[in-house]
Amino acid sequence: PSADYLDNGNNKMAIQQADKLLKKHKDLHCAKVLKAIGLQRTGKQDEAYALAQEVAALEPTDDNSLQALTILYREMHRPELVTKLYEAAVKKVPNSEEYHSHLFMAYARVGEYKKMQQAGMALYKIVPKNPYYFWSVMSLIMQSISAQDENLSKTMFLPLAERMVEKMVKEDKIEAEAEVELYYMILERLEKYKEALDVVRGKLGEKLTSELQSRENKCMAMYKKLHKWPECNALARRLLLKNSDDWQFYITYFDSVFQLIDESWTPPAEEEHSLEGEVHCSIEQAVNFIEERITEESKSSRPLRGPYLAKLELIRRLRHRGCNDEYKLGDPEELMFQYFKKFGDKPCCFTDLKVFVDLLPPSQYTKFIRQLLGVIPLAAAAENEVALPGDIKALQQHLCVVQLSRLLGIYHAMEKKQKLAVVRELMLRYRHGLEFGKSCLKTELQFSDYYCLLAVHLLLDLWLEGEEAAVWQCLTLLEEGLSHSPSNAQFKLLLIRIYCRLGAFEPVSELYSSLDAKHIQHDTIGYLLTRYAGSLGHYAAASQSCNFALRFFHSNQKDTSEYIIQAYKYGAFEKIPEFIAFRNRLNSSLHFAQVRTERMLLDLLLEANISTSLEESIKSMSLSPEEDDIPWKDLRDNRDLTVLFSWDPKDRDISEEHRKLSLEEETLWLRIRSLTLRLVSGLPTLGHTIQPKNSEKTAENGVSSKIDTIRALLQQLEAAVDSGKKFLEQKIQYPVLGPPPTRMAGFFSNGSCQCQTSLFYLVSDIYELDTNGLEDSAEIQERIGNSFKSLVERLTDLFNKCKGDLIEVRDGTLKTHPNLLENLVFFVETISIALWVSSYCDSILRPFKSNLQKKKKKKKESSVAMPPVFTHFLDYVTELQTLTSNVIDHIKGLEIILTALKLEELSLKDTLHLQEEKKFTKTVQGKVQSSYHHSVQEIGELLKKRLDTIKKLKI
């Protein structure tokens, strides 16, 4: 019954049932473990662990206890304990196939490849089944992959694996396809391509049947490695005769033809051209071959795109080689026009043609678009009205042309007036197209959604050109689009980006969760959320969004082990290295490192010295200034920067250069944040040391090395800040839908950076005062006094950069100032660091003061002069308190203004707005207003808590 309760999630009852059983049978292992699982799930980890170890020490061999302990250790994230469990069981029951295979899988979970190899062979000796033998072989390959020394893997692990498989081949014991795959994998890694080719083409190759064209693809890969271009060509040709729509083989066919031409290869006179049959080695043959494919296609029952696109591809390659005129394949413009006539009603038509638009001369663009429009059946109701499509096919064709117009830059070249006219037309077409989608389910997209997106893209152009009202219209149209097509991810992504650009984070959380991002998407598109959450003052939402991401990254470790085990069980050996590479790629993800760092800074900001002490907070995160867990050398940028559709021409689209620069910027900013976090985590380690001056011991007790760590980190921070400033001098502008810039520019320009750095220098000075004592330290005290003064000035400056209206109404349009909000957030963070440093000063100065007072009492003198550092510190704390109170008052003022802002009265004087649109405009502006209000409230609350901690600092 205890197990049933656990399955139903009723852990308390499970514990009670287990206790009842244990009263009757006090040595029932299984009951103890079930009780431990109950304890683990109710948060009593230590008790659970103690109980489990009690049972494990007895080395149980009954299946129930072993299974239950495995479940428990897995929930504790301690897979290494499972291996010990089964090692003991196997010793006691040496012939159990089941326990041996459990032991093998336990090693697989922790990646102990050498032990896996031994366990596999031990299994094979008990039960000579092929899979067990090959588990052992695969473990050798894994040793070779994980070996740091490449030489070792090529001279020891792989040759040994090869010999083990050859032994099975000689004895004719190869049974399954997976075993042939494994043999091929070993030969490929040993670069024995010829031998690998022989295996695939030989008798063993006949077993490769589970994947379509598995043998052909493997042969092709080996021919390419061996530079056997005749074979490559003949095989590609043969496969295209079978299926003239398989694009990868066209590419290989063209690659090999041109390789053969460059090598001036000629077919031998007597024998076969190649192992794979006839070879084409001239441009004429290639041209004829493609023409034949097109002729064949016209006879086929369904239209195939491959042959037509192959013709365009060949023209592109010939043009690239500068030899187009000799072989007339036709005019690319005409070919693309014919292609459009054949496939224009398919959504893929645009993406197919997008690749080849460079073949058109820019002077022909407008004519080409007019030509396409000429063949679409559109009908106008009256003389001056827009001609609309009568069915979905015509709508798709028209949409394709509109997308091409955007891609060819025709819309970009228009004046403002023309652009607005196009926006109106597109929205008219969008609303008309909704009629065709009345029967669509909620989860399906409307046929005309792209019209709405394209209209928004045009409005974004206008906004970037300084048209403030355009951005509100973007949001209005997107919200309208989303109401008709609630699962359109593009609408949601674009709304997220624009709301964030305007500084409104509140609507974004909901939009992001409705995207229902799965698994790996937390890494590829998570940046859209985590970049803005904390920086716009939505602290609670920021914690939550970091948790989403971190939960995925942490579970990845556990999940990947399970995938690997399944791959062993089902013999999908070639997937195992892929899973491991996947795990490593996630572990060294840039986004993972950013979220970890920001999450810890956020937790300190919200809790340290408010609900728990700074020291406890840092201890609970197991942070230490010496340790850096970010894999700087291997950081992987897994962000998907093209997740938002864009129909922009190449020169306006996101480029490889943008990606490189964005990664560089993100890494620089991460370095600054990570060093700040480590410096803060070093504060509690510098606690007051009661040591006589100049004593030899200070070096040994570790504290002086702590201050050296802090000073070294400070130097690194200075260097990182310098690199950041140099980077920003390039004044990079990313495309509006490209990567969002980091917060680095604001951090430098508003003065937070200088404040934070000088705070850490102050720590170093106070430490010096602590070790030198108060007597002969007038110079240090003066330096500290000056630091206090300049810090207050800098913080006041930073506050001045936060002043101003967050939302203002200008000429009937709303304008938001997200930079003021970001500055406020930086102010809160900087003042928090100032307070953590102040409480360190406090901990050093308090003991000095009480010693002085004791002396005073002893000498019964009233004239013992107080050293100046005390008055400096008191003044500083008082000024901090006044400043923080002023900021809180300023924030109250902002709240009042935001509440009083009557958005309804905005005269949206543009005639564009229909009644329908007005409704959405009101919603959008309401969302932005409410979001700002929320941000200001959260910032105010946090500052009030910080003000309370300042009041405790009076020495």
N, C-alpha and C positions, 0 to 999 in steps of 0.2 A: 504493500500500500504506500510505503514511503516514496517509492519510485514514481507511482502514479501522481502523487501530490506534486512532486518535482516537475513532472511533465506539464501539469496544469498551472505551474507558476505559483503554487501555494507552498512557499518555502517553510513557513512557521509550522504548519501541520506536518510537513515532512520531518522536521526536526523532532517534533513530539512523538510521531510514530516510531522513528528510529530509536528514541530514548526508551519507549515501551519495550521494543524488541531487545534492547541491550540489557534491560533489567532482567529479562528471562535468560538470555544467552549472552553473557558479557563478552565473549570472544568472537562474536559474529563480525568478521571483517567487513562484510558488505554493508551491514547496517551502519558501521562507523563511517564508512566512506560516504554513504548517502547523507548521513548527518553533516559531514564536512561540506558536501556540495550545498546543502541548505544554508549552512553558516556562511560559506563564501558568497552566496547570492544575497544574503541579508547584510553584507558589508562587514562580517566579522572574519576578515582574512587571516589574522594571526591564529585564531582558534582553529580555523579550518585547516591551516597548514600543519599545526601541531598534531591534530588528529590524523591527518593523512600520513604524516611521517611515522606516526606510531604504527600504522598498518603496514606501510612500505618497509619498515625495518624488519618485519616478520617475513618478508619476501613471499607474498601470497602467490599461489599458482592456480587459484580457482578463477574461472573466466569472468564471473560477475564482478569480483573485486578489481581485477585488472582493468576491465572496461570502465568501471565507475571511476577508478583513479585516473585513467587516461582523460576522461571527460573533465574531471576536476582540474588536473594540471593544465589542460588546454585553456580552461576558463581563467586560470591564474596567469596565463601567458608564460608557463614554465615548461616548454616542450622537452627541455633537456632532462627533466626528471622522469619522463616516460621511458627514455632509453635505459636508465638505470633499472627501472622496474622490470623491463623485459629481458635485460641482460641477466638479472637474477633468475627470472622464470625459466629462461632457456638453459641455464646451468642445471636447474633442478629437473627439467623435463626435456632432455637433449634431443629427443626425436620428434618433438611436436612441430609439424609443418606450420600450424597456425601461429604459434608463438614466434617462430623464426621469421615469418613474414611480417608479423606486427613489429618485430625488432627492426627489420629492414626499413619499414615505413617510418618508424620513430627516428631512425638515423636520417631518413630523407627530410623529415621536418626540420631538422637542425643543420642539414647540409654537411653531414660527416661522410664525405664521399669514400674515403679509404675504408671506413668501417662498413659502409654499404656494400663495397666490393666483396669484402670478406663474408658478410652476412649472406649475400647472394650465392656465393660459392657453397657456403655451409648448407644452404637450403637445397641447392642442386644435388649435393651429396646425399641428403636424406631422401629427396624426391626428385629423380632426374627428369624434370620437366623443362622444356626449352625456355619458357619465359624467365625462369629463375637464372639460368645461365646468362641470358642477355641483360638481365638487370645488372649483373656483375660487370658485363662489358660496358654498359651505359655509364656505370659509376666510374669506370676508367676514363671515359670521354669527359665526364664532369670534372675529374681530377685534372685532366689536361686543360680544360677551359679555365678552371679557377687557379691553376698554377701561375705564380707571378713570373716564373722563368719560362719564356717561350721555348727555349732550347730543350728544357726538361720535357715539356709536353710533346715536342716533336721527336725526341730521341727515346723517351721511355714509355709514357702512358699510351700514346696512340699506337706505336708499333706493337705493344703488348696486346692492345685491344684487337688490332688487325690479326695478329697470330691466333688469338682465341677464336675469332670468327672463321678464319681459314681452316682451323681444325674441324669446325662443324661442317664447313663446305666440303672438305675432303671426305668426311665420313658420311656425306649426303644426309645430314640431319637438319638442314634448313627447312622449316615448315611454313612460316608465316611471312606475310608481306613486310611486317614491321622489322623482321630480322634482315631482310634485303635492304630496307631503308637505312638500317643502322650501319650495315657494311658500306653502303654508298657514302654515308655521312663520314665514316672514318677515312675512307680513301680521299674524299674531297678535302678534309682537314689536313691530310698528309700531303696535299697537292699532287696526288697520284691520279691525275685526270684521265690518263689513258686507261689505267686499270679500272677506274670507276666506269668509264664508257663501256669497257668490255663486259662488266657485270650487268649493266643496264641492257645492253644489246644481246647478252647471252641468255642462257636458259633461266638463270635466276630472275632476269628482268621480266619474265612472263608472269611473275607473281605480283608485279606492280599494277594493280587493277582498280584500287578503291577511288583514286582521283581520275578525273577525265584527262586524257592525254598525259598521264603522269610520266610514262616512259619517254614520250617525245620531248616533254619539257626538260627532263633530266639530260637527255642526249644533247639537246640544244645548248643547255648550260655548259656542258663539257666541250662541245665543239667551239663555243666562244672562248672558253679558257685556253683551248689548244690552238686558237686562231685557225681553225679549219673552216675557212670561209666557204669553199665549194659545198661542203656538207651542210653548213648553216643555210646556204641559199637553197639547196635542193630540198631540204627538209621543210623549210618555210613554204616553198613553192607547193610542195605536195600537200601540206596541211591547208593552204589557201584554196587548193582545188576542192578539198573536202568541205571547207567552210569559209566562204569568201567574206565573212563578216567578222573574222577574228583579228582585232586590230594589232595585237602584239606581234603577230606573224608578219603583218605588212612592214612593221618597223624593222624587224630582223631581216626581212627580204631586201628592203632598200639599203640597210646598213651593209649587208653582205655584197650586194651588187656593186656599190661604190668602193668597197674594200678591194674587190676583185679587179675593178677598173684601175684603181690606183696601183695595184700590184702587177698590172698588165698580164693577168692570168689567162691562159688559153686552154681549152679542153683538150685532153690527150686524144690523138687520132684514132687509136685502135680500141682501147678498153673503155669501160664505163667512165662517165664524167666524174663520179664520186660514189662513196659508199651509199649515198641516199638517192642516186639517180641523176637525172638531167639538171644541169646548172645554167643559170642565166648570168652572162658576164658582160652585157653591153646595155647602153641606154635604150637602143631600139627594142631589144628583147623585153626590157622592163616596161616600156611604153605599150608594146603590143600585149603583154601579159595583163596590164591593168585594163586596157580597152576590152580584152576578152572577158575579163571578170564583169565589166559593166554590161556587155552583151548577154552574158549568162544570167546576170541579175534580172534583166528585163523579162526573162522566162520564169523567174521564181515566183512561188505562190504568194509570198509576202515580201514587201519592199525591204531591201537591205541597204544600210547607210555606208557600210565599209568601203565598197568599191569606189563610190563617188568621192568620199573623203580621201581615199588613197590617191586619187588623181590630183587633188589639190596639194596633198603632202608631197607628191613627186614634183609638181611644179615648184613648190617652195624650195625643195632640195636642189633642183636644177638651177633655180635662180640664185640660190646661195653659192653654188659653184660657178656661177657666171656663164652657164651654157644653156640658156633657155630657148633662144631663137631657133636652134637647129631642129628641135623636135616639137612640132606644134601639137600641144595637148589641148589647145583651145585657150580662150581668154578667161582668166580667173573670175572676172566680174560676171561673165555670161554663165560660167559653171556654177557660181554661187547662186545666181538668179534661178537657174534650173533646179538646184538643190532645194531652194526655198519653195519653189512650186510643188516639189514632190513631198517635202517633209515639214513645211512651214507650220502646219497645225500641231506639230509635236513640241512639247516643252523643251526637248533636247536640241531643237534646231538652233537656238541662239548659242548654246555652249559649243555646239559643233563648229559653227561659223566663226565664233569669237577668235578661235585659234588662227584663222586664215585671213583676218581683215587686213593684216599688213600687206597682203598681196595687192590691195587696191591703192591706186594713187589718190592722195588727199583731194585732188581737184575733182575726182569722180564721186566723192561721198554723197553729195546731195542728189546727184542724178541717180545713183544706185538706190538710195532710199525711195525716191519718187517711183522708180521702176518697180520696186517691191510693192509699194502701196497700190500701184496700178492693177495688180492682179488679185487684190483682196475684195471679196464681194461685200461692200458696205452700202447701206441705203440711208438717205436722209429723208426725214418726214416732210420737211419744207425747204424752201429755197436756201435760206441763210443758216440752217441748222447743221449741227455736227452729224456727219454720216456714221451710223452705228452698225455694228455687226448683227446679223440675224440669227447666228447660231454660235455654238462654242468653238467650232472649227475656225470660223472667221475671226472670232475674238482672239484665239491663240495666235493666229497669223499676225493680226494687228499688233498684239503684244510683243511678238518677236521683233517686229520692225521698230517699235518704240524703244526696245532694249538696245537694238543695234544703233539707233540714232544717238542714244546716250553714250554708247561705247565709242562712236566715231567723233564725239565731241561737238555734235551739232547743237545740242542744248546749251553747252558751256559757252558757245560763242554769242548767245543771244543777249539782247538788252534786258533790263529789269522788266519793262512792260511786257515784252514778248514772253519772258519766263512766266510771269503771272498768268498770262493768257493760256500758256501750255498747262500750268497747274490746274486752271479751271477746267480745261478740256479733259485732262487726265482724270480729274475727280468726277466729271460728268460720266466718262466712260466707266469708271469704277462703279459708280452707283447703278448705272444701266446694267453692267455685267452681273450685279447681284441677282438679277432675275433668273439667270441660268443656274444659280446655285441654291434655289429655294429648298430643294429636296436634300441638300447636303446635311450630313450629320454634324454635330457640334465639333467633332474631332477632325473633320475634313476642312481643307482650305477652300476658300471661295475662288472661283476661276479668275476673278478680276483683281485679286489682292495685289499683284505686282504694279497695277496702275497707281494704286494708293502709295506704295513704297516709292515708286519713281517720282511721284508728285512731291513726296517728302524730301527726296534727295535734291530736287530742284530748289525747294524752300531752304534747305540747309546751305546750298550755294549762296542764296541771297543773304542768309543770316551772317555767313562768314564775310560777305561783302559789306556788312555793317547795317543790315536791315533788321532792327531789333524785333519788330512784330512777327517776322517770319518764323522764329523759333517757337512761338506760342501756337502758330498755325500748324507747325510740324506735329506738336504734341496733340493738338485737337484732332488732326486727321488720323494720327496713329491710334488714338483712343477710339475714334469712330470705327476704324478698321478692325480693331480688336473686338469691338462689340459684335461685329458680324462674323468674325472668324476667330473665336476665342482660343484656338490652339495654334495660331500662327506665331511660330518662334521668332521670325524676323521682326514682326511688330514689337514683340516684347523686348528683344535685344536692343532695338533702336530706341525704344522708350527708356530702357535702363540707361543707355549711354547719354541721352539728352537730359533726362532728369538729373543725372550725376553732374553733367557739365553745368547745369543751372544751380547745383548745390543742394538739391532736394533728394535726400536719401530715403525718406519714409515710403514713398510708393514703390521703391526699387525692391525692397525685401520681398514684398508680396509677388511682384512680377517674377522675380528670380525663382521663388519657390514654386510658382505655377509652371515654370519651364520644366520642373521635375528633372533636374540634372541627375544623370545616372553615372555611378562609378567613376570612370576616368574623366568625365566632364568636370568633376570638381577641380581637377588640375588644369584642364584645357581652357575652360571659360570661367573658372572661379575668380580669376583676377578682376572681372567686371564688377564683382561685388566687394571683394576684400580691399581693393584699391581705395574705395571711397568711404567704406563704412565708418572707420574710426575718424578719418580726417574731416568728416562733416558733423561730428559731435553726436552721432547716434551710438552712444557707447554700448547700450544693451544689445542693439541689433548687430553691432560690430563683434561682440563676444560670440553671439550666436553664429554669425557667418564664419568666423574663424573655427568654431567647433565643427560645423558641417564639414569643412575641408579637412581638419585634423582627424576627424573620425575616419574619413576615407583613407587617409595616408597611413593611419595606425593599423586599420584592419587589413590593409594591403599585405602587410608582413604575413599575417596569419593565413589570409586567403590564398596567397601564392603557394604556400606549402601544400595546401589541399589540392590545388590544380596540378602540382608536380606529382603528387601521389596518384591522382587519377591517371595522369599520363603514363606512369609506370604500369598501373594495373591494366590499362587498355593498349599498352605497347605503342603509344604515340610518342616515340622517342624524340623525333625531330622537334617536338614542341617544348621539350624540357629546357634546352638552352634559351629558347625564346621567352619562357616564363621568367627565367632567372634574369635575363636582360631587362625584361619589363619591370621586375621588382627593383633592380638597380637604378633604372631610369627614374622611377618614382621616388626612390630614396634620395637621389641627388637633384630632385626637382627644385628649380628656383622658387616656384610658388610655395612649395612646402617650407622651404627655409624662411621665406618672407612671412608666411602666416605664423610659423612658430615664434619668430622674433616679435612680431607685432602683437601677438596674443599675450606674450609674457609682459611686454611693456604696458599693454592695456590693463592686465590684471594688477600690476603694481600701481598703475595710475588710479584704479578704482578702489584698491584695498589697502595698499601699504601705508601704515601709520594711520589708517582710518579704522578698518575692522580688525586688522592684525598688524603686528609690528613689521617693519621693513625686513628685519632679520628672518622672522618666521615665513613671510611671503617668499623670500628668496630660497629659504631652506625647502619649502614645500615644492618649489619648482626644480629642486636640485641644480641650482645655478651656481657656477663659480667663475670668478674673473679669469682664472687660468685657462679654462676649457673653452674651446671653440668647436662646436659640432657641425659647422657648415662646410660641406665639401667644396671649397672655393675652386679648386682646379677642375672638378668634374661637373660643376653646375649645369643643369640642362634646362633650356627654356622650352617648356612643353606647352606654352600658351598657344591657343589657336587664334591668330591675329586676323584670319580671314573669315571668321564666323559670321560677320555681318556681310550680307550680299552687297556687292558694289558693281556698278556698270560703268565705272569711270575709265577713261582712256589710260593707257600705260603711264603717261607722264604725271597723272594725278593720283594713281593708285599706290598702294603700299608696295615699297620695293625691298629688295634684299638688304640694301643699305639701311633702310629704316629699321628692319629687324635687328641688324647688328648694333645700331646705335641704341635702340630701345633696351636691348639686353645689357649693353655697357652701362646705360643710365641706371637700370634696375639694380645691377650688381653694385654700383658705387653707392647707391642709396641704402641698399641692404647692409653694406659694410659699415656705413655711418650708424645705422640703427643698431646693428649687432654690437658695435663697440660701445655705444651709449648704454645698452643693456648691461654689458659686462662691467662697465665702469660703475654703474649703479649697484650691481651685485657685489662690488668690492667694498662698498661703504661699511657694511656691518663687520667686515673682517678687520677693520682698523681700530676696533674698540680700544678704550683707554688702557694703557699698559703701565702698571705701577712699577717702574724700574728706576733705580738710581741713574743719574746722568752719566753718560759715557761708559756705562757698564758694558762689558764684553758680551753679555748674554743677549742683548737685543737681536743680534744676528741669528742666534740659535732659536729663539722662541718663535721664529717664523714671521713675526709682524713686520720686521723691516723688509723682508722679502716681499711681503704683501704690498707695501707702499711702492716697492720697485715695480711690481706688476702693474699697479695703478699708473705709475709714471710712464711705463712702456706703452700701456694702452692709450694714454693721452697723446703720446707722440704718434701712434698709429692713427688716432682719430684726426689729429692735425693733418697728417699726410692724406687721409681719405677726403677730408674737407677740401684740401687744395686740389686734388684730382677732380672732385665734384665741380669746383668753381671753374677749372680749366674746361671741363666738359661743357658747362653751360655757356661758356664764351662762344661756342659754335652757333648758338641761337637756332637750335633745330626746331623745325615745324613738322610734326607728323600730320598725315592726312586726317581729316576730321573723324573718319571711321577707323583709323589705324590705331596703334597702341596708345593708351592714355599716358600722358607724361607723369613722372613721379612727383612727390611733394617736395623734391629737393630745392627747386627754384624758390619756392615760398619760404622754406626753412632758412635759406641764406638771406633773402631780401628783407624779411621782417625782423631780422636780428636775433631770432631764437638760437641760431647756431653759435653766435658770439657769446650769448648769455650762458648757454649750457657748457661751452668749453671753459669759460672763465670760472664757472662754478667748480669744475673738476680741478682747476689750478688752485682754487681756494683750499680744497681738501688737502692738497700737498703742503700748502703753507701752514695750515692748522696742525698738520701732523708734525711739521718741523718745530712748531711752537711747543707741541706736546713733548717732543724728545729733548728740547733745549731748556724747557722750564721758563718761568716768567722773569727770572732775575735779569739776565743780560740779553734780553731779546727785544729791545726797544725797536730795532730796525724791522724785525719780522712783524711786530705788532702794528707798526705804522703801515707796513705793506698790506696787512690784513684789513686794517681800517680803510685804506684806499680802495681795496677790492670791494668791500661792502658798499662804499659810496657809489662806485662806478656800476655795480650790479643793480642798485636801485634805479640809477639813471637809465640803464639799458632796459630794465623791465618796464619802466615808465614809457620809454620809447616804443617798446613792443605793444604796450597797451594803446598808445596813440594810433598805432597802425590798425587797431581793431575798431576804431570809432567810425561811425557813419551808419547810414541806413542799410539794412540787409536787403530790403526790397523797396524800390521806390517807383512811383508812377511818373513817367515822363511822356508828355504829348499823348496822353491816352494809352500808352503802352507800359507794361510792367518791365522793370529791369532788375535783375537780381545781382547781388555782389557776393558770389561764393568765396572770393578771396578773403573777405572780412571774416567769414565764418571759419575758414581754415586758419587764419591768424589767431582767432580766439582759441581754437583748439590747441594750437602750438603754445599759446600763452599759458593755458591750464597745465600743459605738460611741463613747461619750463618752470612754472612756479612750484609744481610738485617736486621737481628735482631740487629746486632751491630749498624747499622745506626739508627734504631728506638730508641735504648737506648741512642745513642749519641744525638738525637734531644731532648730527655728528659733532658739530662745533659745540653744541650744548653739552654733549656727553664728555667732551674734553675740558670745557671751561668750568663746569659745575664743581668737580673735585678740587680744582685749583682754588675756587672761591671759598669752599668750606675750609680748606687748609689755612687760607689767609685769615679767615674769621677766628679759627682756633688760635692762631698766633696772636691775633689782636687781643683775645681774652687773656692769653698767658701774660703778654707784656702790659696789660691793662692800659695800653696807649690808645688814644682816640685818633692819633694822627698817622696810622699806617696807610700810606697812599695806595689807593686802588690802581692797579695797572690799567692803562688806557684801553686795552683790548675789550674789557668788560663793557665800558660805556659804548665803544664802537658797536659791539654785538647787540646791546640793548636798543640802540638807536636803529640799527638795521632791522631788527625784528619788528619794532614799532612801525617803521616805514613800510615793511612788507604787509603788516596788518592793515595799515591805512590804504595802501594800494589795492589790496585784495578787496577790501570793503568798497572802494570806488568802482572796481570792475563789477562787483555784484550789483551795485546800484545801476551801473550802465546797462547791465543785462536786464534788470527789472524794467528799465526804460524801453529797451528793445521789445520786451514782451508786450508792454502796453501798446507800443506803436503797431506791432504785428497783429494784435487782437483788434485794434481799431481800424485796420486797413479795410476799407469797404471795396471789395473787388467788383461787386455788381455794378458800381457806378462807372466802371471803365467804359468809355464810349468806344466800342469797337467800330470805328467809323468806316472800316473797309466793307464795301458792298458784297465782298465774297461770302460773308457769313450768312448762311441760311439759318433758319430757326434751329434746325437739327444741330448745326455746328455750334451755335451759341451755347447749347446745353453742354456739349463736350468742353468748350473753352472754359466754362464756369467750373466744371469738374477739375480740369487741369490746374487752373489757377488756385482753386481751393486746396488741391493736393500740395502744391508748392508752398503755399502760405502755411498750411498745417505742419508741413515738414520742417520749415524754418522755426516755427513756434516750438516744436518738439525739441529740435537741436538746442535752442537757446535755453529751454527749461532744463535739459539734462546737464548742459554746461554749468548753469547756475547752481543746480543741486550739488554738483561735485565741488564747485568752488566754495560753497557754504561749509561743506565738510572739511575742506582744506583750511578754511578760516579758523575753524575750531582747533585744528592742530597747531596753528600759529599761536593761539592764545596760551597754549601750554608751554611755550618756549621761554617765558620770562625767567631769567636766572634769579 
